[in-house]
Amino acid sequence: MFYSITGKVVHTDETSVAVSCNGVAFRCFTSLNTLRKVAEIGDTVTLFTYLSVREDALDLFGFADENELDCYKTLIS
């Protein structure tokens, strides 16, 4: 559904990054590799995304590059 998300980093923690796009912040769960590559709060970042749809949750995962996203998709298939 979402190919990528580009915006300003507004929050990071041990498992996720929040990216603000035109006033809406999207929380993306990330890998440690992506967390290391993410810019400081206030900087602009692009994350390649995967939307996980389950009966009880919609989780957005973000990755620093398409290779990492492809690897994730392979692991969950």
Number of C-alpha atoms within 10 A of each C-alpha: 7 9 11 15 18 14 20 21 23 17 15 19 10 10 13 19 25 20 28 20 14 9 9 10 16 17 20 23 22 22 18 13 11 19 19 9 12 20 15 13 15 13 12 16 18 18 23 20 22 21 14 11 10 8 5 6 8 10 14 17 20 30 27 21 15 15 11 16 18 13 10 15 11 9 8 6 5
